[in-house]
Amino acid sequence: MTTSTREAGGRDGAGIEDHAALGDGRTVALIDRSGTVDWLPIPSLDSPPVFASLLDPERGGRMLLRPVRDFTAKRRYLPGTNVLETTFTTESGVVRVTDALVTGVAGRLPWLEFARRIEGVSGTVTMEWSVEPGTVLGRSSPWAEHIDGSRILRIGTVNIGVTGLPDTEQDADAPRFGGRIRVAEGSRRTLTVVATHDEPLHLPKPDNVDIGIDRTVSNWELWSRTFSYSGPWADAVQRSALALKLLLYAPTGAIAAAATTSLPETPRGGKNWDYRFAWVRDTAYSLRALARFGLREETHASISWLLRAVKGDPGGLRILYGLRETSQAEPQTHDAPGWRGIGPVVTGNRAADQLQLGVYGDLLSVALAYASAGNVLDVPTRRLVSDVADRVCDAWRQPDSGMWELTELRHHTSSKMGCWQALQAAQQLAALGQADGNPERWAREAVLIHDWVDDNCWSERLGAYTMVAGEDELDASVLLHAPSGFDRGERMRLTIDALRRELGDGPLLYRFTGARAEGERPFVACSFWLAAALACVGDVAAATELMDDLVGRANDVGLYAEMVDEDGAFWGNFPQALSHLGLIDAALTIADLSR
């Protein structure tokens, strides 16, 4: 937990690291330390955001609940849950607020229900509250209605109901509701915001909402009890698993790379991407973790989604897919200033059609992890494995955009290593009787790939695997191929030394040569990859020391963005799946190699 003052959030713009995340299996809300909800797409995670003051402070929309006078705030997730508890302390008293995206008896509700329970702990505190939808990144104008005593807000095809607290707004026609309440010791009230998209609106009774908050806590606790990991950094691993669960889009099983779009990677702007898509890479890492933790339902749902997406794609294997069949990857720029004025604000992602050869290794490692856990691949998937392996035998010789989605096509080292990983996985699947085809060809081609990398992607001058063949640039993504088994020997050990020397910022790593000069910050996942790689080359002590440091760099509720400064400031989209996956994978790798 941490302490913050009134000035830490609200209209002056909270830091990315000042946020906690709530989710219900369909969308994610971000709340800053002042109790302001400044990000919430409705109805789905990849929908346009109805509340988006995170990117547009004036027109984006927000939900507010905080003391009127100066306060300090301490917050935490209730143990084993994604339900947030914030305790506000003022000169006159203490108030506790419990925030939840409410789930139903049998899973997610068919409508969005955001509940804010307000309890007086001591004294008396005056709280201000408001629900003020925005313009949906300039697409719609919100308006208010009072229907049979109910307060309704409408924004395009989104309907919002607000119940539970008295409305004291002076302008009855303003597209917002809000007011003030006095919270005395022992009192208990609930502010409820419900929403639907192009559907009738259900207005729940206050007593049912209060019960729903407790039910949501219980649902999360039940999920956490099925989670099985008791190794080192157990609390951080569980929190990372809970963060991944927030990013899992339950209707399809897709796992989003992050909950936001357009949070900048650099103060210079420009590198503002929409991460509300499912990358094959992230899905592969997630599935390995989910299977390891015994989370059978999520594992099956995610691999089934991924295989459906791949089999149904007439263009062949892509690096990313939409969370829904109707998801649009075509990039659009919106008339909004961006976080702290750093634009652009975009939806969609231009990387959807890039060639990245490493994705083949990601896909086949997913199939192998699933089969190795005692599951059985269907016949079309077995054929897909064979087809992909055969494709890799030819495609590995091509240049590609590399893992970092760069525009120039080059022979990226980690992409070649990923092709080797794909053929290794295909051979193992064949040995398990879960792939058809020609494993002898796959084995021969894997040897050719390994030899080609050894001959063309090693720099004697740098003493390291390079970013691309024949050049003296470095790339932290080659660290992924210590755990993959491509190299756990002296060359990988020397590469680790070179990466720390050339790309290091204390314990943190930049992505590749030139990233620092472009204004980027260290990439969180790269530092966790470094910890895993250290363990793979036998330096478990150094890996453990690094992990202890990195685990302490999460924000006050245990979440990570894409990048982090040495001073603790977060950059990039949030919460970031790859960062949390890096933590999980490093913890599991170190635990396995410490035995």
C-alpha positions in Angstrom: 0.0 0.0 0.0 1.1 3.6 -0.5 0.1 7.0 0.6 -1.0 9.8 -1.7 -2.5 13.3 -1.4 -5.4 14.8 -3.3 -3.0 16.3 -5.8 -1.8 12.8 -6.9 -4.8 12.3 -9.3 -7.9 13.8 -10.8 -7.8 16.6 -13.3 -4.1 17.4 -13.0 -3.3 14.0 -14.6 -2.3 10.9 -12.6 0.8 9.0 -13.5 0.3 5.7 -15.3 1.8 4.0 -12.2 -0.9 5.6 -10.0 -3.6 3.3 -11.4 -5.2 0.1 -10.3 -7.3 -2.1 -12.6 -10.7 -3.7 -12.2 -12.3 -6.2 -14.6 -15.3 -8.5 -15.1 -14.1 -10.7 -18.0 -15.4 -8.3 -20.6 -13.8 -4.9 -19.9 -11.3 -3.2 -17.6 -11.6 0.1 -15.6 -8.6 2.0 -14.4 -8.8 4.0 -11.1 -6.2 6.4 -9.9 -5.1 7.0 -6.3 -7.7 9.8 -5.8 -10.6 7.5 -6.6 -11.1 8.7 -10.1 -12.1 6.3 -12.8 -10.4 7.7 -15.9 -10.6 4.8 -18.3 -13.5 2.4 -19.0 -14.5 1.1 -22.5 -18.1 -0.1 -22.8 -19.2 -2.8 -23.4 -15.9 -4.5 -24.3 -12.3 -4.0 -23.6 -11.6 -3.1 -27.2 -14.7 -0.8 -27.5 -14.3 3.0 -27.7 -13.9 4.3 -24.1 -16.9 6.1 -22.6 -14.7 7.2 -19.7 -11.3 8.4 -21.1 -10.0 11.4 -19.2 -6.7 9.4 -19.1 -6.3 10.5 -22.7 -8.5 13.6 -22.9 -8.8 15.4 -19.6 -11.4 17.9 -20.8 -13.8 15.8 -22.9 -12.9 12.2 -22.1 -15.2 11.6 -19.2 -14.6 10.3 -15.7 -16.2 8.9 -12.5 -15.2 10.7 -9.3 -15.5 9.6 -5.6 -13.3 11.3 -3.0 -13.3 13.5 0.1 -14.0 17.2 -0.5 -11.2 18.3 1.7 -7.5 17.3 1.6 -6.9 13.6 2.3 -4.4 10.8 2.2 -5.3 7.5 0.6 -4.0 4.0 1.1 -5.2 1.2 -1.1 -4.9 -2.5 -1.7 -6.5 -5.3 -3.6 -8.5 -7.5 -1.2 -6.3 -10.7 -1.0 -6.8 -13.0 -3.9 -9.1 -10.7 -5.8 -9.3 -7.9 -8.3 -11.5 -5.9 -5.9 -9.9 -2.6 -4.8 -10.2 -1.2 -1.3 -9.1 2.5 -0.7 -9.0 4.1 2.7 -9.3 7.9 2.7 -8.1 9.7 5.8 -9.0 13.4 6.5 -8.8 15.7 9.5 -12.4 15.0 10.3 -12.6 11.2 9.7 -11.8 8.1 7.7 -13.8 6.5 4.9 -13.3 3.2 3.2 -14.3 2.7 -0.5 -14.6 -0.8 -2.1 -14.6 -0.8 -5.9 -15.7 -3.8 -8.0 -16.8 -4.6 -11.5 -19.5 -6.9 -10.2 -19.8 -10.5 -11.4 -22.9 -12.7 -11.3 -23.8 -16.0 -9.8 -22.7 -17.9 -12.9 -19.9 -15.6 -14.1 -19.9 -12.2 -15.7 -23.2 -10.3 -15.7 -25.0 -9.6 -19.1 -24.6 -5.9 -18.3 -21.7 -3.8 -16.9 -22.1 -3.1 -13.2 -19.6 -0.9 -11.5 -20.2 -0.7 -7.7 -18.6 1.6 -5.2 -19.3 0.8 -1.5 -18.7 3.7 0.8 -18.3 2.9 4.6 -17.7 5.4 7.4 -14.8 4.1 9.6 -14.5 7.0 12.0 -15.7 10.6 12.3 -17.6 12.3 9.6 -16.3 13.0 6.0 -18.0 14.9 3.2 -17.4 13.1 -0.1 -18.0 14.4 -3.6 -19.0 12.1 -6.5 -19.8 12.4 -10.1 -20.5 10.3 -13.2 -19.5 12.2 -16.3 -19.3 10.3 -19.6 -17.1 11.7 -22.3 -17.3 12.1 -26.1 -16.0 8.6 -26.9 -12.8 10.1 -28.4 -14.8 12.7 -30.3 -17.5 10.3 -31.7 -20.6 11.2 -29.6 -22.2 13.8 -27.4 -23.5 12.5 -24.1 -26.9 13.6 -22.8 -29.0 13.0 -19.7 -32.6 11.9 -19.0 -34.8 11.4 -16.0 -37.2 8.5 -16.6 -39.7 7.6 -13.9 -37.4 8.9 -11.3 -34.3 7.1 -12.7 -31.2 8.9 -13.8 -30.0 7.8 -17.3 -27.1 8.9 -19.4 -26.8 8.1 -23.1 -23.8 8.2 -25.3 -24.4 6.9 -28.8 -25.7 3.4 -28.3 -24.4 3.1 -24.8 -26.9 3.5 -21.9 -25.8 4.3 -18.4 -27.9 4.2 -15.2 -26.7 5.8 -11.9 -28.3 4.8 -8.6 -27.6 4.9 -4.9 -26.6 8.4 -4.0 -28.5 11.7 -4.1 -28.0 13.9 -7.2 -27.4 17.6 -6.3 -26.3 18.9 -9.7 -27.5 22.5 -10.3 -28.0 22.0 -14.1 -30.5 19.2 -14.5 -29.8 18.9 -18.3 -26.1 18.6 -17.9 -24.7 15.2 -19.3 -23.5 14.2 -15.9 -24.8 13.3 -12.4 -23.1 14.1 -9.1 -23.3 15.6 -5.7 -22.0 15.4 -2.1 -22.8 13.1 0.8 -21.8 13.2 4.5 -20.4 9.8 5.5 -20.6 9.2 9.3 -19.0 6.4 11.3 -20.9 3.1 10.8 -22.7 4.3 7.7 -22.7 2.2 4.5 -23.9 3.4 1.0 -23.3 2.2 -2.5 -22.9 4.2 -5.7 -23.8 2.0 -8.7 -23.2 2.6 -12.4 -24.7 0.1 -14.8 -24.4 0.2 -18.6 -25.5 -1.7 -21.7 -24.7 -1.3 -25.4 -27.7 -1.2 -27.8 -29.8 -3.1 -25.2 -32.4 -2.2 -22.6 -31.0 -1.1 -19.3 -31.4 -3.0 -16.0 -31.4 -0.9 -12.9 -30.4 -3.2 -9.9 -31.7 -2.7 -6.4 -29.1 -1.3 -3.9 -29.3 -4.4 -1.7 -28.6 -6.6 -4.6 -25.6 -4.5 -5.6 -24.2 -4.7 -2.1 -24.6 -8.5 -2.1 -23.0 -8.5 -5.6 -19.8 -6.9 -4.3 -19.4 -9.6 -1.7 -20.2 -12.3 -4.3 -17.6 -10.8 -6.6 -15.0 -11.0 -3.8 -16.0 -14.6 -3.2 -15.8 -15.4 -6.9 -12.2 -14.0 -7.1 -11.2 -15.9 -3.9 -12.5 -19.1 -5.3 -10.5 -18.6 -8.5 -7.4 -17.9 -6.5 -7.8 -21.0 -4.5 -7.6 -23.1 -7.7 -4.3 -21.3 -8.5 -1.4 -23.6 -7.6 2.0 -22.0 -7.1 3.9 -22.0 -3.8 7.4 -21.2 -5.0 9.5 -18.0 -4.6 7.8 -14.6 -5.1 4.4 -16.3 -4.7 2.5 -13.1 -3.9 3.9 -11.4 -7.0 3.2 -14.4 -9.2 -0.4 -14.7 -8.0 -1.0 -10.9 -8.5 0.5 -11.3 -12.1 -1.9 -14.2 -12.7 -4.8 -12.1 -11.5 -3.7 -9.3 -13.8 -3.7 -11.7 -16.8 -7.1 -12.8 -15.8 -8.3 -9.2 -16.1 -7.0 -9.2 -19.7 -8.7 -12.4 -20.7 -11.7 -11.6 -22.8 -14.1 -14.2 -21.5 -16.6 -14.4 -24.4 -13.9 -15.7 -26.7 -10.9 -16.7 -24.6 -8.6 -14.1 -26.2 -5.9 -12.5 -24.0 -5.3 -8.7 -24.6 -1.8 -7.4 -24.6 -2.9 -4.5 -22.3 -6.1 -2.7 -21.3 -5.4 0.6 -22.9 -4.4 2.4 -26.1 -2.1 5.3 -26.8 -0.2 5.5 -23.5 3.1 6.7 -24.8 6.4 4.8 -24.7 8.4 8.0 -24.8 7.8 11.7 -23.8 8.5 12.6 -27.5 5.3 10.9 -28.6 4.6 9.1 -31.8 5.1 5.6 -30.3 1.5 5.3 -29.1 -0.1 2.0 -30.0 -3.4 0.2 -29.3 -2.6 -2.9 -27.3 -6.3 -4.1 -27.0 -5.5 -7.0 -29.3 -4.4 -10.6 -28.7 -0.8 -11.3 -29.8 0.0 -14.9 -30.6 3.3 -14.4 -28.6 1.5 -13.2 -25.4 -1.1 -16.0 -25.8 1.7 -18.6 -26.0 3.4 -17.4 -22.8 0.0 -17.1 -21.0 -1.0 -20.6 -21.9 2.2 -22.1 -20.6 1.6 -20.2 -17.3 -2.1 -21.0 -17.1 -1.4 -24.7 -17.7 1.3 -24.7 -15.1 -1.0 -23.1 -12.5 -3.7 -25.7 -13.1 -6.2 -23.2 -14.5 -7.8 -25.7 -16.9 -10.8 -23.6 -18.1 -8.7 -20.6 -19.1 -6.1 -22.8 -20.8 -8.7 -24.5 -22.9 -10.6 -21.4 -23.7 -7.4 -19.5 -24.8 -5.9 -22.3 -27.0 -9.3 -22.9 -28.6 -9.6 -19.2 -29.4 -6.1 -19.1 -30.8 -6.5 -22.1 -33.0 -9.9 -21.0 -34.3 -8.4 -17.6 -35.2 -5.5 -19.2 -37.0 -7.5 -21.8 -38.9 -10.1 -19.2 -39.9 -7.5 -16.7 -41.3 -7.3 -17.0 -45.1 -4.1 -15.0 -45.1 -2.2 -17.4 -42.9 -0.7 -17.0 -39.4 -0.7 -13.4 -38.2 1.1 -11.9 -35.2 -2.1 -10.5 -33.6 -5.9 -11.0 -33.8 -8.9 -9.0 -32.5 -10.5 -10.0 -29.2 -13.8 -10.4 -31.1 -14.6 -11.4 -34.7 -15.7 -7.8 -35.3 -12.5 -6.2 -33.9 -11.0 -3.7 -36.3 -7.2 -3.6 -36.7 -7.2 -0.8 -39.2 -5.5 2.2 -37.5 -7.4 5.4 -36.9 -6.2 8.6 -35.3 -8.6 10.6 -33.0 -9.0 14.2 -32.0 -7.7 13.9 -28.4 -4.6 15.3 -26.8 -3.3 12.1 -25.3 -1.9 11.3 -21.8 -0.4 14.5 -20.5 -0.7 15.9 -24.0 1.6 13.3 -25.6 -0.2 12.1 -28.8 -1.4 10.7 -31.0 -4.4 8.9 -29.7 -5.0 5.9 -32.0 -7.2 2.8 -32.2 -6.2 -0.2 -34.3 -2.7 -1.5 -34.8 -0.7 -1.3 -38.0 1.4 -4.4 -37.1 -1.4 -6.8 -37.8 -0.1 -7.7 -41.3 3.6 -7.8 -40.5 5.8 -10.8 -41.1 7.3 -12.0 -37.9 8.8 -15.4 -38.1 9.1 -15.9 -34.4 5.4 -16.3 -34.2 5.7 -19.8 -35.6 7.7 -20.8 -32.5 5.1 -19.2 -30.3 2.2 -21.1 -31.9 3.8 -24.5 -31.9 5.0 -24.1 -28.3 1.4 -23.5 -27.3 0.3 -26.7 -29.0 3.2 -28.6 -27.3 2.4 -27.1 -23.8 -1.2 -28.1 -24.2 -0.4 -31.6 -25.4 2.3 -32.1 -22.7 -0.3 -31.3 -20.0 -2.2 -34.5 -21.0 -4.6 -33.0 -23.5 -5.4 -34.2 -27.0 -5.1 -32.2 -30.1 -7.9 -32.5 -32.6 -7.2 -33.8 -36.2 -7.3 -30.3 -37.9 -4.9 -29.0 -35.3 -2.5 -31.9 -35.9 -2.6 -31.0 -39.6 -2.1 -27.3 -38.7 1.1 -28.2 -36.7 2.5 -30.1 -39.6 1.6 -27.4 -42.1 3.2 -24.7 -40.0 6.3 -26.8 -39.4 6.7 -27.4 -43.2 6.2 -23.7 -43.8 8.9 -22.9 -41.3 11.3 -25.1 -43.2 11.2 -22.7 -46.1 10.2 -19.4 -44.4 13.1 -19.1 -41.9 15.4 -18.0 -44.7 13.3 -14.8 -45.3 13.9 -11.4 -43.6 11.1 -10.2 -41.3 10.1 -7.3 -39.0 11.4 -9.0 -35.9 9.7 -9.2 -32.5 9.7 -5.4 -32.0 7.5 -4.8 -35.1 10.0 -2.6 -36.9 9.2 -1.5 -40.4 12.5 -2.6 -42.1 12.7 -6.2 -43.1 16.0 -7.8 -41.9 17.3 -11.2 -40.8 16.5 -10.9 -37.1 18.4 -13.3 -34.8 15.5 -14.0 -32.4 13.2 -14.7 -35.3 15.5 -17.4 -36.6 15.7 -18.8 -33.1 11.9 -18.8 -33.0 11.8 -20.9 -36.2 14.2 -23.3 -34.6 11.9 -23.5 -31.5 8.9 -24.2 -33.8 10.6 -27.2 -35.4 11.7 -28.5 -32.0 8.1 -28.3 -30.8 6.8 -30.0 -33.9 9.3 -32.9 -33.5 8.2 -33.3 -29.8 4.5 -33.3 -30.8 5.2 -35.9 -33.4 7.0 -38.0 -30.8 3.8 -37.7 -28.6 1.7 -38.9 -31.6 0.0 -35.5 -31.8 1.4 -34.3 -35.2 1.6 -35.9 -38.6 4.2 -35.0 -41.3 7.9 -35.4 -41.7 9.8 -35.0 -38.4 13.0 -36.1 -40.1 12.8 -33.0 -42.3 12.0 -30.8 -39.4 15.0 -32.1 -37.5 17.4 -31.5 -40.4 16.1 -28.0 -41.0 16.4 -27.2 -37.3 20.1 -28.1 -37.4 20.5 -25.8 -40.5 18.9 -22.9 -38.6 21.1 -23.4 -35.6 24.2 -23.5 -37.7 23.1 -20.5 -39.7 22.6 -18.4 -36.5 26.0 -19.6 -35.1 27.7 -18.5 -38.3 25.9 -15.3 -39.1 24.4 -13.9 -35.9 27.4 -13.9 -33.6 29.7 -11.0 -33.2 33.2 -11.6 -32.0 33.7 -7.9 -31.5 30.7 -7.6 -29.1 31.0 -11.1 -27.7 27.2 -11.5 -28.2 24.4 -12.7 -30.4 23.4 -9.7 -32.5 20.0 -8.2 -33.3 20.3 -9.0 -37.0 22.7 -11.1 -39.1 26.0 -9.4 -39.9 25.4 -6.3 -37.8 26.7 -5.1 -34.4 23.4 -4.2 -32.8 22.0 -5.9 -29.8 18.5 -7.1 -29.0 17.2 -8.3 -25.6 14.7 -10.6 -27.2 17.4 -13.2 -27.8 17.3 -13.8 -24.0 14.0 -15.7 -24.7 16.0 -18.4 -26.2 17.9 -19.4 -23.2 14.6 -20.8 -21.7 13.6 -22.2 -25.2 16.8 -24.2 -25.1 18.5 -22.7 -28.2 21.6 -21.8 -26.1 22.3 -22.2 -22.4 26.0 -22.2 -22.8 29.0 -19.8 -23.0 27.7 -17.8 -25.9 24.4 -17.0 -24.1 26.4 -16.1 -21.0 28.6 -13.7 -22.9 25.5 -12.2 -24.6 24.0 -11.6 -21.2 27.1 -9.7 -20.2 27.0 -7.6 -23.4 23.3 -6.8 -23.0 23.8 -5.6 -19.5 26.8 -3.5 -20.6 25.2 -2.0 -23.7 21.5 -1.9 -23.0 21.4 -1.8 -19.2 20.2 0.9 -16.9 21.0 -0.5 -13.5 19.0 -3.8 -13.2 16.7 -2.7 -16.1 17.2 -3.3 -19.9 16.3 -1.4 -23.0 14.8 -3.4 -25.9 17.5 -3.0 -28.5 20.4 -0.8 -29.6 19.1 2.7 -30.3 15.9 2.5 -28.1 17.5 4.8 -25.5 18.4 7.3 -28.1 14.9 7.3 -29.4 13.6 8.4 -26.0 12.3 5.0 -24.8 12.4 3.8 -21.2 13.7 0.4 -20.1 11.3 -2.4 -21.1 9.9 -4.3 -18.1 9.7 -7.7 -19.7 13.3 -7.6 -20.9 14.5 -7.4 -17.3 12.5 -10.4 -16.3 13.8 -12.3 -19.4 17.3 -11.4 -18.2 16.5 -13.0 -14.8 15.3 -16.2 -16.5 18.3 -16.3 -18.8 20.7 -15.9 -15.9 19.1 -18.9 -14.2 19.4 -20.9 -17.5 23.1 -20.3 -17.8 23.6 -21.5 -14.2 23.8 -18.2 -12.3 20.7 -18.7 -10.0 22.1 -16.4 -7.3 22.3 -13.5 -9.7 18.9 -14.3 -11.1 17.4 -14.4 -7.6 18.9 -11.0 -6.7 17.6 -9.4 -9.9 14.1 -10.8 -9.3 14.0 -9.4 -5.8 14.8 -6.0 -7.3 12.3 -6.3 -10.1 9.4 -7.5 -8.0 9.8 -4.4 -5.9 9.3 -2.2 -9.0 5.6 -2.9 -9.4 3.3 -0.1 -8.3 1.6 -0.1 -4.9 -1.0 -2.7 -6.0 1.5 -5.0 -7.8 0.9 -4.0 -11.4 3.3 -3.1 -14.3 3.1 -1.1 -17.4 5.2 -1.7 -20.5 8.2 0.4 -19.5 9.6 1.8 -16.3 12.1 4.6 -15.5 14.7 4.1 -12.8 12.7 6.6 -10.7 9.7 4.3 -10.9 7.6 6.3 -13.4 5.6 4.0 -15.8 5.4 4.4 -19.6 3.4 2.6 -22.2 0.1 0.7 -22.1 -1.2 -0.7 -18.8 -1.5 -3.2 -17.2 0.9 -4.9 -19.6 0.5 -8.7 -20.1 4.0 -9.2 -21.4 5.5 -7.6 -18.2 3.4 -9.8 -15.9 4.2 -12.9 -18.1 7.9 -12.1 -17.9 7.6 -12.1 -14.1 5.7 -15.4 -14.0 8.1 -17.1 -16.5 11.2 -15.9 -14.6 9.8 -17.0 -11.3 8.9 -20.5 -12.7 12.3 -20.8 -14.4 14.3 -19.9 -11.4 12.2 -22.1 -9.2 12.7 -25.1 -11.5 16.5 -24.6 -11.8 17.0 -24.0 -8.1 15.9 -27.6 -7.3 
